[in-house]
Amino acid sequence: MDIPVYLVAGFLDAGKTNFINGILEDGFAREDKTLLLCCEEGEEEYDLSHPLMKNVHILPIESEEELTTAKLGEWQKIHRVDRVVIEYNGMWQLQRLYEQMPQGWMIYQEVM
């Protein structure tokens, strides 16, 4: 089964968190379990009190080195997610992420 990956990348204060909050609150995660990988900590935060966030598992990623095929696959299995949303750090190389994505993970959309 393919796992759709939605990648949101950009520099700090580019509006990534607000964009992701908007799509999640619009019902993007209403039925499907979503793994949200946050690769940077900006000023905005995710509204965990919103009812639609109950299907969202948020994992903070501190460094690029944490993005390994094994860890990504393990997180998918632990949380039994149907999709992945990645708020990617604009200073990190995208190539590393592409090379480490587990088998079956497919980039469905990139927003930059």
The 8 nearest C-alpha neighbors of each residue, nearest first, counted from 0:
[[1, 103, 2, 104, 81, 3, 102, 105],
 [2, 0, 103, 104, 3, 105, 102, 81],
 [1, 3, 104, 82, 103, 105, 81, 4],
 [4, 2, 82, 105, 107, 106, 104, 1],
 [3, 5, 106, 83, 107, 105, 84, 82],
 [6, 4, 84, 108, 107, 109, 106, 83],
 [5, 7, 109, 85, 84, 110, 108, 4],
 [8, 6, 110, 86, 111, 109, 85, 87],
 [9, 7, 87, 111, 89, 86, 110, 6],
 [10, 8, 89, 111, 13, 11, 88, 7],
 [9, 11, 89, 13, 12, 88, 90, 8],
 [10, 12, 13, 41, 9, 89, 88, 14],
 [13, 11, 14, 10, 41, 15, 42, 9],
 [12, 14, 11, 10, 15, 9, 16, 8],
 [15, 13, 17, 12, 16, 18, 11, 9],
 [16, 14, 18, 17, 13, 19, 7, 86],
 [15, 17, 19, 18, 14, 20, 43, 44],
 [18, 16, 20, 14, 19, 15, 21, 43],
 [17, 19, 21, 15, 16, 20, 14, 22],
 [18, 20, 16, 22, 21, 17, 23, 15],
 [21, 19, 17, 23, 18, 22, 16, 24],
 [22, 20, 18, 24, 19, 23, 25, 17],
 [21, 23, 25, 19, 24, 20, 27, 18],
 [22, 24, 27, 20, 25, 21, 26, 28],
 [23, 25, 21, 26, 22, 20, 51, 27],
 [26, 24, 22, 23, 27, 21, 28, 29],
 [25, 27, 29, 24, 28, 23, 51, 22],
 [26, 28, 23, 22, 29, 25, 24, 31],
 [29, 27, 31, 26, 30, 23, 54, 33],
 [28, 30, 26, 51, 27, 31, 54, 23],
 [31, 29, 28, 32, 54, 27, 26, 51],
 [30, 32, 28, 81, 29, 33, 54, 82],
 [33, 31, 80, 54, 81, 55, 28, 30],
 [32, 34, 55, 82, 80, 83, 81, 54],
 [33, 35, 83, 56, 55, 80, 57, 84],
 [36, 34, 57, 84, 85, 56, 83, 58],
 [35, 37, 85, 58, 59, 57, 86, 38],
 [38, 36, 59, 86, 39, 60, 58, 85],
 [37, 39, 60, 87, 88, 86, 59, 36],
 [40, 38, 88, 37, 41, 87, 60, 61],
 [39, 41, 42, 38, 37, 43, 59, 44],
 [42, 40, 43, 39, 11, 12, 44, 16],
 [41, 43, 44, 40, 12, 11, 16, 14],
 [44, 42, 41, 16, 45, 17, 40, 14],
 [45, 43, 46, 42, 16, 41, 17, 40],
 [44, 46, 47, 20, 43, 16, 17, 19],
 [47, 45, 48, 49, 44, 20, 52, 24],
 [46, 48, 49, 52, 45, 53, 50, 51],
 [49, 47, 46, 50, 52, 53, 51, 45],
 [48, 50, 47, 52, 51, 46, 24, 53],
 [51, 49, 52, 53, 48, 47, 24, 54],
 [52, 50, 53, 49, 29, 24, 28, 54],
 [51, 53, 55, 54, 50, 49, 47, 48],
 [52, 54, 51, 55, 50, 47, 49, 56],
 [55, 53, 32, 52, 33, 28, 51, 56],
 [56, 54, 33, 52, 53, 34, 32, 57],
 [55, 57, 34, 35, 33, 58, 54, 78],
 [58, 56, 35, 36, 34, 55, 59, 37],
 [57, 59, 36, 37, 35, 60, 56, 34],
 [60, 58, 37, 36, 38, 61, 57, 39],
 [59, 61, 38, 37, 62, 58, 36, 65],
 [60, 62, 59, 38, 39, 63, 65, 64],
 [63, 61, 64, 65, 60, 38, 66, 39],
 [62, 64, 65, 66, 91, 61, 60, 95],
 [63, 65, 62, 66, 67, 61, 95, 60],
 [66, 64, 63, 62, 67, 60, 70, 61],
 [67, 65, 64, 63, 71, 70, 99, 96],
 [66, 68, 99, 70, 69, 65, 71, 64],
 [67, 69, 99, 101, 71, 100, 70, 72],
 [68, 70, 72, 67, 71, 73, 101, 99],
 [71, 69, 73, 67, 72, 68, 74, 66],
 [72, 70, 74, 68, 73, 69, 67, 75],
 [71, 73, 75, 69, 70, 74, 101, 68],
 [72, 74, 70, 76, 75, 71, 69, 77],
 [75, 73, 77, 71, 76, 72, 78, 70],
 [74, 76, 72, 73, 78, 79, 77, 80],
 [75, 77, 79, 73, 74, 78, 72, 80],
 [78, 76, 74, 79, 75, 73, 80, 72],
 [77, 79, 80, 76, 75, 74, 56, 34],
 [80, 78, 76, 75, 77, 81, 32, 74],
 [81, 79, 32, 33, 78, 82, 75, 34],
 [80, 82, 32, 31, 33, 2, 79, 83],
 [83, 81, 33, 3, 2, 80, 4, 34],
 [82, 84, 34, 4, 33, 35, 5, 3],
 [85, 83, 5, 35, 4, 6, 34, 36],
 [84, 86, 36, 6, 87, 35, 7, 37],
 [87, 85, 37, 7, 38, 8, 36, 6],
 [88, 86, 8, 38, 85, 7, 89, 37],
 [87, 89, 38, 90, 39, 91, 8, 9],
 [90, 88, 10, 9, 91, 8, 87, 11],
 [89, 91, 88, 92, 10, 9, 87, 11],
 [92, 90, 88, 89, 93, 63, 87, 95],
 [91, 93, 94, 95, 90, 96, 89, 88],
 [94, 92, 96, 95, 91, 97, 87, 89],
 [93, 95, 97, 92, 96, 98, 99, 91],
 [96, 94, 98, 93, 97, 92, 99, 63],
 [95, 97, 99, 93, 94, 98, 100, 66],
 [96, 98, 94, 95, 99, 100, 93, 106],
 [97, 99, 95, 96, 100, 94, 68, 101],
 [100, 98, 68, 96, 67, 97, 95, 101],
 [99, 101, 68, 97, 98, 96, 104, 102],
 [102, 100, 68, 104, 72, 103, 99, 71],
 [101, 103, 104, 100, 105, 1, 68, 72],
 [102, 104, 1, 2, 105, 101, 0, 100],
 [105, 103, 2, 102, 101, 1, 3, 100],
 [106, 104, 3, 4, 107, 2, 103, 1],
 [105, 107, 4, 108, 3, 5, 104, 6],
 [108, 106, 4, 3, 5, 105, 109, 6],
 [107, 109, 5, 106, 6, 110, 4, 7],
 [110, 108, 6, 7, 5, 111, 107, 106],
 [111, 109, 7, 6, 8, 108, 5, 9],
 [110, 8, 9, 7, 109, 6, 15, 13]]
